[in-house]
């Protein structure tokens, strides 16, 4: 049984909050906002269109939508197109004018540009230079009860309608793409049902911001994201934000606010629309479900390329859940998925031949943009849409190869279980004896999610950093296998099933599946013993029966918990070990659970926060395990 060490969390740097809202949000996300989708090589593409800055025409337009609001956009197209071109629409809340500089096409679009497109980059309603009121991740209106309502889908319909009627030399076909919030907007574009829209690629979309994207993960509140990102997006552009993170180590800054009420009140955050929503709706109720893309977009009415990264630190669930939902109604084989070894938007431009301790041998993102995304969009926007594509394109990490599957998760993966044993080991062998491993979790001394000091500079890579920084902490448990005698390749869903008890009436469960490198790694001694988190996430215990109806845990009664660790294709190599870690805090990325029952943790008082003893059980009747699919 491994115990584990002391340290603290990071700073949320999806955008650095030292700047005011609009600027802050743009810094991080528009860089990641440009990306693409799936397909094997097609027939000969159109003659390459020029994409250097000198050969591109760039101009601004304002598009009036149905309620009279003017939406701002920048149109970028080849100056002298040789044939009518399709239109590629990217809608974003991060400010087009200050981020899309004159010059060559951004790297994220350079491969697409070789086939010739008219790119349209548009500020979403109430952001950048567009008029109207911005509503974060706003729900779709009901045309039956509100026939004159507007939302992102109606704005997209009106935008596409204007573009095909006013952009010269277009071929009448439109695609939509984007990463993160723009990825969500790309998915919502499909709901516009405009006949000119032929293909969409929602990449790392914020599909469900309660279940596993942005603001909550399986009920646990992502407080640093809910504070810093929401402030960046929603604070008035005319009034400086009162939020001042004045300590170098974000762990120390958040630690001074024991309760969410203190945190929100001391920094003016509790006046933000999102914060009011967090507080009023801590469970997955109708408020969150109305915002969840998978609840309103349930059938692939156009071709769809869902794209995501295994180590997406912001919206890991989004593309997986969008694909899973659409696949249930995909009768035309329009729905596809691409997952690779990336952080949030990592496939969109920068070189991706390495990530953390992993070396891929080539630029995985460039391969995706050139060999999957480009031909996929070409088929639907330049071609006749008849080319066939594989259902799923998955990068096998540590095998350093792309794999294709006819179904995802793959049918050929054998359902398997990595069992936790009472002696601190993990194996595919079911336990024959019962065991119990315990630890005390203290909300006053939370486990950091990354090594301290947490300054935000490591936000992109924190999920692949060495997990040895928690070795020897008394509030982290670890189970470890013997060195593997042969490679083990997992593919598909990774799910933790825990049988646990607590002395309290609530608890969070953080579970990590880890690849432990050998003590000596030839050619790279720094990697000796490295602990790479292959999959991991958090679940708030009160939701063990229902995410919509929380209930207190019964102290000292064995309870079954399920923690979704999301999807992977990963090769555990011969000589490596498999490790599982369990803890109950991941601070300050996630808020602290009082561990005593309060109906709403946003109303918790200082006296509600208590240290409690949590126990993980193993054995024939309580077989705590990680469920995985293993490829032959």
Secondary structure as UniProt FT lines:
FT   STRAND          2..4
FT   TURN            17..18
FT   HELIX           21..32
FT   HELIX           53..55
FT   STRAND          56..64
FT   TURN            66..67
FT   STRAND          70..78
FT   TURN            79..80
FT   STRAND          85..92
FT   TURN            97..99
FT   HELIX           107..113
FT   TURN            114..115
FT   STRAND          117..123
FT   TURN            125..126
FT   TURN            128..129
FT   TURN            136..137
FT   TURN            143..145
FT   TURN            147..148
FT   HELIX           152..166
FT   TURN            168..169
FT   STRAND          170..179
FT   HELIX           181..190
FT   TURN            191..192
FT   TURN            195..196
FT   STRAND          197..203
FT   TURN            209..212
FT   TURN            214..215
FT   STRAND          216..217
FT   TURN            218..219
FT   STRAND          220..221
FT   HELIX           223..234
FT   HELIX           250..255
FT   HELIX           260..266
FT   TURN            267..268
FT   HELIX           269..271
FT   HELIX           273..280
FT   HELIX           286..291
FT   HELIX           293..296
FT   STRAND          303..309
FT   TURN            310..311
FT   HELIX           316..327
FT   TURN            328..329
FT   STRAND          335..340
FT   TURN            344..345
FT   HELIX           346..348
FT   STRAND          354..355
FT   TURN            356..357
FT   STRAND          358..359
FT   HELIX           364..368
FT   HELIX           369..373
FT   HELIX           374..377
FT   HELIX           378..382
FT   STRAND          392..397
FT   TURN            398..400
FT   STRAND          401..405
FT   TURN            411..412
FT   STRAND          414..420
FT   TURN            422..423
FT   STRAND          425..427
FT   STRAND          435..441
FT   HELIX           443..445
FT   TURN            457..461
FT   HELIX           462..464
FT   HELIX           467..470
FT   TURN            471..472
FT   STRAND          476..480
FT   STRAND          488..502
FT   STRAND          508..516
FT   TURN            522..523
FT   HELIX           525..527
FT   TURN            528..529
FT   STRAND          531..540
FT   HELIX           541..543
FT   TURN            555..556
FT   STRAND          559..572
FT   TURN            574..575
FT   STRAND          577..583
FT   TURN            588..589
FT   HELIX           601..603
FT   HELIX           606..608
FT   STRAND          612..618
FT   STRAND          625..630
//
